[in-house]
């Protein structure tokens, strides 16, 4: 059970970064569609549960330390398969670097909103932390990621309860206000699918690496399943919290942080630290997995490449946080649909090949 909870917690931690922990993703993907955003959240939950299970199980079965081998194995050896494999590989590479950059920018926005510090200070601090701790091995990284996640879950539950108890506007009025929020998504159904697809692309590489480090395939699969399901519940709770307070938080970068500050400035400070930690979770996962795609982990070449790509990401992060979330994330979501289809097929293919191998050896 401990393994399952650790893997599940780590899976949540990989995906929950600046956009989710702050509430900005939830605001754009779900709250902007009002009450129907709940249905979008249910759709995302179902997809997350399956994808989490499939990703970690496949990683464990193939004992991988990079997404590259998994993608090309699933795609097959035909010309068409190699093309599909290449497309998925490039989508993941693009996602790893892009989301890592957004996390660095989000760290700056977090400290700027809560403490009034120049955004560049938060970005520099995050870059240094990701650089230093990224030199650790994957087991230690998973432990760091999984250990922080429960604090975020506690805060989201607390925020949701507070928002409901202090709501003083009718649901119909809140629904109208929520629907006035800008979003690049066309409707709640596509938003739910796109959000799951986007986060699959975000979490795929690190989830596969986590699975590769776990010998117990059953524990790996259940850990991914639990992590995906809890992640979906957190989405729905976050959506309802922001929906209940849409009047006050609809125009801020980090709506969840704003709600906590309304409860207590002291809790707001703690929440800002938790969000910063969750941003770190995703940032280190993205850059670590990106470097693992091109170099062998725990070698001098890995450390040099990791350092260089992180410095490049630091420079690109000055584009800005909120604009990157609204424009960049949905694009990845649409591209990530290819990956979700591949993950639906992956367990079937691997089990079929294992069965065929047993028949041939008999």
C-alpha positions as CSV (number, residue, x, y, z in Angstrom):
1,X,0.0,0.0,0.0
2,X,2.9,2.4,0.8
3,X,4.3,1.9,-2.7
4,X,0.9,2.5,-4.3
5,X,0.4,5.8,-2.3
6,X,4.0,6.9,-3.0
7,X,3.7,6.3,-6.8
8,X,0.2,7.9,-6.8
9,X,1.4,10.9,-4.9
10,X,4.4,11.3,-7.2
11,X,2.2,11.1,-10.3
12,X,0.0,13.9,-9.0
13,X,3.1,15.9,-8.1
14,X,4.6,15.5,-11.6
15,X,1.4,17.0,-13.2
16,X,0.5,19.6,-10.6
17,X,2.7,22.6,-11.4
18,X,2.2,26.3,-11.6
19,X,-0.9,26.3,-13.6
20,X,-2.9,23.7,-11.6
21,X,-1.7,24.5,-8.1
22,X,-2.4,28.2,-8.6
23,X,-5.8,27.6,-10.1
24,X,-5.0,29.3,-13.5
25,X,-5.4,26.1,-15.5
26,X,-8.7,25.2,-13.8
27,X,-10.0,28.7,-14.3
28,X,-9.4,28.6,-18.0
29,X,-10.3,25.0,-18.7
30,X,-13.3,24.4,-16.4
31,X,-14.5,27.4,-14.5
32,X,-14.9,29.5,-17.7
33,X,-17.7,27.1,-18.7
34,X,-19.6,27.7,-15.4
35,X,-21.4,24.7,-13.8
36,X,-20.8,22.5,-16.9
37,X,-17.2,22.7,-16.0
38,X,-18.0,20.0,-13.4
39,X,-18.9,17.6,-16.3
40,X,-15.6,18.5,-18.0
41,X,-13.8,17.7,-14.8
42,X,-15.5,14.2,-14.6
43,X,-14.4,13.5,-18.2
44,X,-10.8,14.5,-17.3
45,X,-10.9,12.4,-14.1
46,X,-11.9,9.2,-16.1
47,X,-9.1,9.8,-18.6
48,X,-6.5,10.6,-15.9
49,X,-7.3,7.4,-14.0
50,X,-6.7,5.2,-17.0
51,X,-3.7,7.1,-18.4
52,X,-2.0,7.1,-14.9
53,X,-2.5,3.4,-14.7
54,X,-1.3,2.7,-18.2
55,X,1.8,5.0,-18.1
56,X,3.3,3.6,-14.9
57,X,2.4,0.0,-15.7
58,X,4.1,0.2,-19.2
59,X,7.1,1.9,-17.6
60,X,7.4,-0.9,-15.0
61,X,6.9,-3.7,-17.6
62,X,9.6,-2.3,-19.9
63,X,11.9,-1.2,-17.1
64,X,12.6,2.0,-19.0
65,X,14.5,5.2,-18.0
66,X,13.3,7.3,-21.0
67,X,10.1,7.6,-23.0
68,X,12.0,7.0,-26.3
69,X,12.2,3.2,-26.1
70,X,8.5,2.9,-25.0
71,X,7.1,5.1,-27.7
72,X,9.0,3.3,-30.5
73,X,8.1,-0.1,-29.1
74,X,4.4,0.7,-29.0
75,X,4.4,2.2,-32.4
76,X,5.9,-0.8,-34.1
77,X,8.7,-1.4,-36.7
78,X,6.7,-0.5,-39.9
79,X,7.3,2.7,-41.7
80,X,3.9,4.0,-40.5
81,X,4.8,3.0,-37.0
82,X,8.1,4.8,-37.1
83,X,6.4,7.9,-38.3
84,X,3.8,7.8,-35.5
85,X,6.6,7.1,-33.0
86,X,8.6,10.0,-34.2
87,X,5.6,12.4,-34.0
88,X,4.8,11.3,-30.4
89,X,8.5,11.5,-29.5
90,X,8.7,15.1,-30.8
91,X,5.4,16.1,-29.0
92,X,6.8,14.9,-25.7
93,X,10.2,16.6,-26.3
94,X,8.3,19.9,-27.1
95,X,6.1,19.5,-24.1
96,X,8.9,18.7,-21.6
97,X,10.8,21.8,-22.5
98,X,7.8,24.1,-23.0
99,X,6.1,23.2,-19.7
100,X,9.5,23.4,-17.9
101,X,9.8,27.0,-19.1
102,X,6.2,27.8,-18.0
103,X,7.1,26.5,-14.5
104,X,10.1,28.8,-14.2
105,X,7.9,31.7,-15.2
106,X,5.2,30.6,-12.8
107,X,7.6,30.6,-9.9
108,X,8.3,34.3,-10.5
109,X,4.5,35.1,-10.7
110,X,3.9,33.2,-7.5
111,X,6.4,35.1,-5.3
112,X,5.5,38.4,-7.1
113,X,1.8,38.0,-6.2
114,X,2.2,36.9,-2.6
115,X,5.3,38.9,-1.5
116,X,5.6,41.7,-4.0
117,X,9.0,40.6,-5.1
118,X,10.4,41.1,-8.6
119,X,9.3,38.1,-10.7
120,X,12.9,37.5,-11.8
121,X,13.9,36.6,-8.3
122,X,11.4,33.7,-8.1
123,X,12.5,32.5,-11.5
124,X,16.2,32.5,-10.6
125,X,15.5,30.7,-7.3
126,X,13.5,28.0,-9.0
127,X,16.2,27.6,-11.7
128,X,18.9,27.1,-9.0
129,X,16.8,24.6,-7.1
130,X,16.0,22.6,-10.2
131,X,19.6,22.6,-11.2
132,X,21.0,21.4,-7.9
133,X,18.4,18.8,-7.0
134,X,18.2,17.5,-10.6
135,X,21.6,16.0,-10.1
136,X,20.1,13.4,-7.7
137,X,19.0,10.0,-8.9
138,X,15.4,9.2,-9.9
139,X,14.4,7.4,-6.7
140,X,15.3,10.5,-4.6
141,X,13.5,12.8,-7.1
142,X,10.3,10.6,-6.8
143,X,10.6,10.8,-3.0
144,X,10.9,14.6,-3.1
145,X,7.9,14.9,-5.5
146,X,5.7,12.5,-3.6
147,X,6.4,14.0,-0.2
148,X,5.1,17.5,-1.0
149,X,1.8,16.5,-2.7
150,X,-0.3,15.8,0.5
151,X,0.1,19.4,1.6
152,X,-1.5,20.6,-1.7
153,X,-4.4,18.1,-1.3
154,X,-5.0,19.4,2.2
155,X,-5.1,23.0,1.0
156,X,-7.4,22.3,-1.9
157,X,-9.9,20.6,0.4
158,X,-9.7,23.4,2.9
159,X,-10.1,26.1,0.2
160,X,-13.2,24.3,-1.3
161,X,-14.9,24.0,2.1
162,X,-14.2,27.6,2.9
163,X,-15.5,28.8,-0.5
164,X,-18.8,26.9,-0.1
165,X,-19.4,28.1,3.4
166,X,-18.8,31.8,2.6
167,X,-20.5,31.9,-0.8
168,X,-23.0,34.7,-0.8
169,X,-24.0,34.8,-4.5
170,X,-26.6,32.6,-6.2
171,X,-25.4,29.7,-8.5
172,X,-27.1,31.3,-11.5
173,X,-25.3,34.6,-11.0
174,X,-21.9,32.8,-10.5
175,X,-22.6,30.8,-13.6
176,X,-23.0,33.9,-15.6
177,X,-19.9,35.5,-14.2
178,X,-17.8,32.4,-14.7
179,X,-18.8,32.2,-18.4
180,X,-17.4,35.7,-18.9
181,X,-13.9,34.4,-18.2
182,X,-11.7,34.3,-21.3
183,X,-10.7,30.8,-22.6
184,X,-9.2,29.5,-25.8
185,X,-11.3,26.2,-25.5
186,X,-14.5,26.0,-27.5
187,X,-16.7,24.0,-25.0
188,X,-16.6,22.0,-21.7
189,X,-16.3,18.6,-23.4
190,X,-13.3,19.5,-25.5
191,X,-11.8,21.3,-22.5
192,X,-12.0,18.1,-20.4
193,X,-10.5,15.9,-23.0
194,X,-7.8,18.5,-23.9
195,X,-6.9,19.0,-20.3
196,X,-6.3,15.3,-19.8
197,X,-4.5,15.0,-23.1
198,X,-2.3,18.0,-22.2
199,X,-1.4,16.6,-18.8
200,X,-0.7,13.2,-20.3
201,X,1.9,14.8,-22.5
202,X,3.2,16.6,-19.5
203,X,3.4,13.6,-17.2
204,X,4.2,10.8,-19.6
205,X,7.9,10.9,-19.6
206,X,8.4,11.1,-15.9
207,X,5.6,8.6,-15.2
208,X,7.3,6.1,-17.5
209,X,10.6,6.7,-15.7
210,X,8.9,6.3,-12.3
211,X,7.4,3.0,-13.5
212,X,10.7,1.8,-14.8
213,X,12.2,2.2,-11.3
214,X,9.4,0.0,-9.8
215,X,9.7,-3.8,-10.1
216,X,6.2,-4.5,-8.9
217,X,4.0,-4.0,-11.9
218,X,0.7,-4.3,-10.0
219,X,1.8,-1.7,-7.4
220,X,2.9,0.5,-10.3
221,X,-0.5,0.2,-12.1
222,X,-2.5,0.8,-8.9
223,X,-0.3,3.7,-8.0
224,X,-0.9,5.4,-11.4
225,X,-4.7,4.6,-11.1
226,X,-5.0,6.1,-7.6
227,X,-2.9,9.1,-8.6
228,X,-5.0,9.8,-11.7
229,X,-8.3,9.5,-9.8
230,X,-7.2,11.7,-7.0
231,X,-5.9,14.3,-9.5
232,X,-9.3,14.3,-11.1
233,X,-11.1,14.9,-7.8
234,X,-8.7,17.8,-7.1
235,X,-9.6,19.4,-10.4
236,X,-13.3,19.3,-9.5
237,X,-12.8,20.6,-6.0
238,X,-10.5,23.4,-7.4
239,X,-13.1,24.3,-10.0
240,X,-15.9,24.5,-7.4
241,X,-13.8,26.7,-5.1
242,X,-12.8,29.1,-7.8
243,X,-16.4,29.1,-9.2
244,X,-17.7,30.0,-5.7
245,X,-15.4,33.0,-5.5
246,X,-15.3,34.0,-9.2
247,X,-16.2,37.6,-8.4
248,X,-13.0,38.1,-6.3
249,X,-10.5,35.9,-8.1
250,X,-11.5,35.9,-11.8
251,X,-8.8,38.5,-12.8
252,X,-5.7,37.3,-10.8
253,X,-2.9,35.1,-12.0
254,X,-3.2,32.7,-9.1
255,X,-6.9,32.4,-8.0
256,X,-6.4,29.6,-5.4
257,X,-3.7,31.7,-3.7
258,X,-6.0,34.7,-3.6
259,X,-8.8,32.6,-1.9
260,X,-6.4,31.4,0.8
261,X,-5.2,35.0,1.4
262,X,-8.8,35.9,2.0
263,X,-9.0,33.2,4.8
264,X,-5.7,34.3,6.4
265,X,-2.5,36.1,5.2
266,X,-0.5,33.5,7.2
267,X,-2.2,30.6,5.4
268,X,-1.6,32.6,2.2
269,X,2.1,32.6,2.9
270,X,2.1,28.9,3.6
271,X,0.0,28.2,0.4
272,X,2.5,30.3,-1.7
273,X,5.3,28.1,-0.4
274,X,3.3,24.9,-1.2
275,X,2.6,26.2,-4.7
276,X,6.2,27.0,-5.1
277,X,7.1,23.4,-4.1
278,X,4.5,22.0,-6.6
279,X,6.0,24.2,-9.3
280,X,9.4,22.7,-8.4
281,X,7.8,19.2,-8.7
282,X,6.8,19.8,-12.3
283,X,9.8,21.8,-13.3
284,X,12.3,19.2,-12.2
285,X,10.3,16.4,-13.8
286,X,10.2,18.2,-17.1
287,X,13.9,19.1,-17.4
288,X,15.0,15.8,-15.8
289,X,13.0,13.8,-18.4
290,X,14.1,16.1,-21.2
291,X,17.7,15.5,-20.4
292,X,17.1,11.7,-19.9
293,X,15.7,11.6,-23.5
294,X,19.0,12.6,-25.0
295,X,21.6,11.4,-22.5
296,X,22.1,8.6,-20.0
297,X,21.0,9.5,-16.5
298,X,23.7,10.0,-13.8
299,X,26.6,10.5,-16.3
300,X,28.7,13.7,-16.7
301,X,27.1,14.1,-20.2
302,X,23.7,14.2,-18.6
303,X,24.7,16.8,-16.0
304,X,26.2,19.1,-18.7
305,X,23.2,18.8,-21.0
306,X,20.8,19.2,-18.1
307,X,22.6,22.4,-17.0
308,X,22.6,23.9,-20.5
309,X,18.9,23.2,-21.3
310,X,17.9,24.6,-17.9
311,X,19.8,27.8,-18.6
312,X,18.1,28.1,-22.1
313,X,14.7,27.5,-20.4
314,X,15.5,30.3,-17.9
315,X,16.0,32.7,-20.8
316,X,12.8,31.7,-22.6
317,X,10.7,32.0,-19.4
318,X,10.7,35.8,-19.6
319,X,7.9,35.5,-22.2
320,X,5.4,35.4,-19.3
321,X,3.2,33.0,-17.3
322,X,-0.5,33.6,-17.9
323,X,-0.1,34.1,-21.7
324,X,1.9,30.9,-22.0
325,X,-0.8,28.9,-20.1
326,X,-3.6,30.2,-22.3
327,X,-1.8,29.8,-25.7
328,X,0.7,27.0,-25.1
329,X,-1.3,24.4,-23.0
330,X,-4.3,23.9,-25.3
331,X,-1.9,23.4,-28.3
332,X,-0.1,20.6,-26.4
333,X,-3.5,19.2,-25.5
334,X,-4.6,18.8,-29.1
335,X,-1.2,17.2,-30.0
336,X,-1.3,14.9,-27.0
337,X,-4.4,13.1,-28.3
338,X,-2.1,11.0,-30.4
339,X,-0.4,9.9,-27.2
340,X,-3.6,9.1,-25.4
341,X,-4.7,6.8,-28.3
342,X,-1.2,5.1,-28.1
343,X,-1.6,4.5,-24.3
344,X,-5.0,3.0,-24.8
345,X,-3.4,0.5,-27.3
346,X,-0.1,0.0,-25.4
347,X,-1.1,-2.5,-22.7
348,X,-3.1,-4.6,-25.3
349,X,0.0,-4.7,-27.6
350,X,2.5,-5.6,-24.8
351,X,0.3,-8.3,-23.3
352,X,-0.4,-9.8,-26.8
353,X,3.4,-9.9,-27.5
354,X,4.1,-11.5,-24.1
355,X,1.5,-14.2,-24.8
356,X,2.8,-14.8,-28.3
357,X,6.3,-15.2,-26.9
358,X,5.1,-17.8,-24.4
359,X,3.4,-19.8,-27.2
360,X,6.6,-19.7,-29.2
361,X,8.8,-20.9,-26.3
362,X,6.3,-23.7,-25.4
